[in-house]
């Protein structure tokens, strides 16, 4: 663990999980935290996973690692307030789900000579806020770092070690490529889930209680995704617009091809398509990124 | 439990789960089963959840309840073979995911005087085959019955009691309405999941291993749905074409509205939309149709 004092700007699911994982593994490390929202600060104080400050300045001034854990759209303001108070030798990082726009934003504000290591831990749940965190969130999950040519190699190395020490696997990647990969594996699936849930919610021929009661047939899996933090997702789509629209364009083409196969009653096309997608599932289980448990892991109900 | 001998035509996930649930709750009931596939019969014999027969005739000839558990597209052939061998006083039912087309098909073949009670237990997993069944699959789940004017009330009552005795909640509904409800809560979500997985699988700018490694960010939830039985789903879309196309049409309109909001960077529209969909999730948890567990019920990994 290359850091002694970690400052968390933002106290949501990711920040609270970082704090809980640190406390469990490295109880000697000092953790300070800040949130713009008084309500969030109160909740965080009550849970007690870090020392909560009422100002950014007090939170960051002695830290050797500052992690920006606010929604992507709030990073600019947060960094602007933190910049004059950063300590010498500090490393700044973040946990944003998009990287190119974050890098542009932060690099125009961060004081010269202070390294910024863009990072994205690929982990999360449908829940948000300080009470949603848990210490094992990053176990076995990936964290992608997208250092630029300006990022000192030493700083990237330290942030890599930091995430590995919390149980994550680390991968370095070009920021633009990260944004494209995530638009396939995360942004497009979420937008599609939001859309489907929106359609079901206002389809007048079927009542809301019918949608809810019979959701176990597939729909409920979409509602998990569509329950994620609205502000976080608003910012993601606006800050990764081009990649999101590219994948959604491909998605629409493909959906039309399948709709047309249904209209033509083209059994062979449908069956072959569904056989192909089934194989992708197996690869994900083999890669340890999901579990093949019965009943979608819900047999305990 | 109003039946003494249950015959299962088809030995997949649903049939094996019915057998296991029956054996656990009513060990005195006789259960016979048949599958067209020798491989499936062998597997079922090995697991031993029912008495496996090599012909439909032997399987059904003494049963007082015959449940057709094959994919919707195979029901016609199955019923045609079973019809001459049905016992006096038997009730025939099914578990198909679409109801109008199944009713049409079965009613043209079933011998006069033998009641057919169309049923659809809304339960399932991504796995298929006789080894995928488990006895608690129907616990707390819904089973929809769609009796027609031709269905004797007494037979419907018995099938209702049957499903309730396996732990399900039973609801009666018009067959056409059932098909519309399920196209919202099941068929459209599945087709969309198949599509998204298909797109990711062949998007050349992102490698397959990247898609798989970073799937925890949302994509993996789609792959669960897209791993369901290809033949079953082929038959569902072909047999519920009109309802599926209606919902997919609405879905496309809505997706275009959201895409356009991203293009215009319309923060307000996106945030309000996502706040609305989040509420639907809460209703599903309150209705007991999912669990609010952290990390999508995967924290045990």
Interface residues (C-beta under 8 A of the other chain):
Chain A: X73 X97 X122 X123 X124 X125 X126 X127 X132 X134 X136 X137 X139 X140 X141 X142 X144 X171 X180 X181 X182 X184 X185 X186 X187 X188 X189 X190 X191 X192 X193 X194 X195 X196 X197 X198 X199 X200 X201 X203 X205 X206 X208 X209 X210 X211 X212 X213 X214 X215 X216 X217 X218 X219 X220 X221 X222 X223 X224 X225 X226 X227 X228 X230 X231 X233 X234 X237 X238 X241 X244 X245 X247 X248 X250 X251 X252 X254 X255 X258 X259 X262 X263 X265 X267 X270 X271 X273 X274 X275 X276 X277 X278 X280 X281 X282 X283 X284 X287 X288 X289 X290 X291 X292 X294 X295 X296 X297 X298 X299 X300 X301
Chain B: X73 X97 X122 X123 X124 X125 X126 X127 X132 X134 X136 X137 X139 X140 X141 X142 X144 X171 X180 X181 X182 X184 X185 X186 X187 X188 X189 X190 X191 X192 X193 X194 X195 X196 X197 X198 X199 X200 X201 X203 X205 X206 X208 X209 X210 X211 X212 X213 X214 X215 X216 X217 X218 X219 X220 X221 X222 X223 X224 X225 X226 X227 X228 X230 X231 X233 X234 X237 X238 X241 X244 X245 X247 X248 X250 X251 X252 X254 X255 X258 X259 X262 X263 X265 X267 X270 X271 X273 X274 X275 X276 X277 X278 X280 X281 X282 X283 X284 X287 X288 X289 X290 X291 X292 X294 X295 X296 X297 X298 X299 X300 X301
